Amino acid sequence: ALYINLLSKRIFEDYSLKANALESDLALHQRKSSSPIVIIDEIQKLPDLLDEIHNQIELNKKWRFILTGSSARKLKRSGANLLGGRASWRKMFPLTYVEISNKLRTISDLEHRLLVGGLPSIFDSPEPFEDLDDYIQLYLNEEIKAEGLVRNHEGFHRFLLVSALVNAKQVNFTEIGNDAQIPPRTIHDYFQIIEDTLIGEMLLPFTETPSRKATCAAKFYLFDTGLVNALLRRVSVCVGTPEFGDLFEHFVVTEVKAFLSYFGKKTEIFFWRSTSKFEVDLILKKSRSKMWAIEIKAKNTISSKDCKGLLAFSEDYPEVKKIIVCLEGRHFINEDKIEIIPIFDFLKMLWADELGL
């Protein structure tokens, strides 16, 4: 494939200054190779290039462009040609279970995955914490600064630290603003920047339970567990701790999102929490009659207390498939007709598309 990396200063300047740079490179590539694939990395750095890509697609239908980027914000704000009808959107996730299943077989392996995260260059790194620190400094801070997305860089860095503290929790802009000493409106804008730059994502609440009023605040997840730990300077994670529980939930939620995205599923994804404190970590909805309620528990033994949220939700949706993902040693269905699935069994079933999502 022809690979064009706009992070390279020389290539960026060539493409910025020469209107026919892409046309010339395509012609040269055509003489050297039969491959029709053209990869342009960090496309958001040159939004105007999308017009020329559009033109080349029209001139020669054989070209297949793969455009990668770490931010949609600049493209949206510049009014760039988003190739409507000529391009499809794909989101990349951290390494998933099927990509590292040979290195994710034991609870110790799971602790490592939750600690260092799933960025490919960091997962196998001999110095993952140093590499994550570099990622935060060189990308999260410098790239945000370079894009001109924020004015108060010190305030944004404080916000990043607080965002790690509220990871896997419902978001209250006022409380976060108080903790970071930043106005709530600015906090709202910062969360939008984080979503646009693909650093994190909100999980919306499910509010369609008629008999129990649901809360309306969304939950927030950074895109990778390793990033959470690096921001919080956390260098170990052990089963049985609250930190492990939060990261375990984060990991399972990300795996489900990745599966739905990569397989092109139309299933909607939510969480549910009632004002009376009943909660279910994931609600997956294909239709009103086809839903899954998944509770995520980092526990070796599931008790009746762990089933309360699922049972409360099923009062409104009796046909919902109820699942608890946990650290139990066996896969079974309990007396409440809740399927108890050990984590590695769940991951195998998920990626084999055996859950029917």
Disulfide bonds with the S-S distance in Angstrom:
none
